[in-house]
């Protein structure tokens, strides 16, 4: 019985810590995290669809998944191109680099579609 209550207390402390850290997170970071999460979720939906239906136009499947994953990587906070976290660049320059890299990524993806 002692182990169960200790586990519940630990879980409660963990959830309290997560809630307080989430409350202290800036809104801009929450929006970027939501964007990255949506891109990854979309890639997962495409993989599940391919597993259920089949992969006849395999180039289309790869293009869709690589587009989602590439967009998520470019928007990740640890990436130097993320406009919110660029330390050495002004925000306008970082955002322009982010947009340019996304444009190049999607042009390559469209070319891969054939």
N, C-alpha and C positions, 0 to 999 in steps of 0.2 A: 504493500500500500504506500509506503514512503517514497518508493521510486516513481509511482504514478503522479503523486502530487508535486514532486520535484520536477518532473517532465512538464507538467502543466504550468508551473511557475516559470520555467525556462522559456516555454513557448509564449507565455504572456509577456515576459520581459523582451523577447525578440520582437513580437508584434508592436509593443509600445515603442521600442527603439526605431523600428521601421516607420511607424506613423510619425514620430517626431522628426526623423530625417526627411520624410516626404513633405512635411509641412514647412520645413526650412528651405526646400528646393525652390529656386526661382521659376517663375511661370514660363520663361523662354526655354529653359531646359526641359520642363515638363512637355512642352509642345514638340520639341525636337525628339524627345523620347517616344512620344506618341506617333510621330511621323515614321521613325525607324521601326517601331513595333508594327505599324500598319504595313510597311513595305515587306517585312519578314513574314507577317501573317498572309499577305497576298501571295508570296512565293510558296508558302506551305500549302495554300489552297490549290495552287497550280500543280504542285507535286501530287497531292491527293487526287486531283482530277485526272492527271495523267495515269496514275496507278489504276484508277477505276475504269476509265474509258479507253485508254491506249495512247500510244505516242506516234500516231501516223505522221503528222507534220512535226518531226522531232526538232527541226530548226526553230519552229514557232515556240515550242515548249522551252527550249534552251534560251531563246531570246527573252521570253517573258520572265523566266526565273533569274537570268543574269541581269536583266534590267532592274528587277526588284532588289536583288542583293547588292548590285553596284550602287544604286541610289542609297540604300541603307549604309553602305560603307562610306560613301562620300559625306553623308550627314552625321556620321558618328562623332561624338564629342571628342574622342581621342584623335581624330583625324585633323591634320593641320588646316584643312580647307573649310572646316566648320566655321561659319561666320561668327558664332557666339564665342568661340574659344580661341580665336587667332590672337596670339600674344604679340607677335612682331609686326603684324599688318593692321592697317586701319580697317574698321568693320566694312566699309564700302568696298575696299580692295578684296577682302576675304570673301565677301558675298559675290563679287564679280568672278573671282576664281572658281567658286563653288558652282555658279551658273554655267560658266564656260566648260568646266569638267563634266557637268551633267549633260550639256549639249553634245560634247564629243562622245560621251558614253552612249547616248541614245542614237546618235548618227551611226556609230559602229553597230549597235544592236539592229537598227533598221537595215543596214547593209547586210548583216548576217541573215536576215529574214529571206533575202534573195528575191 
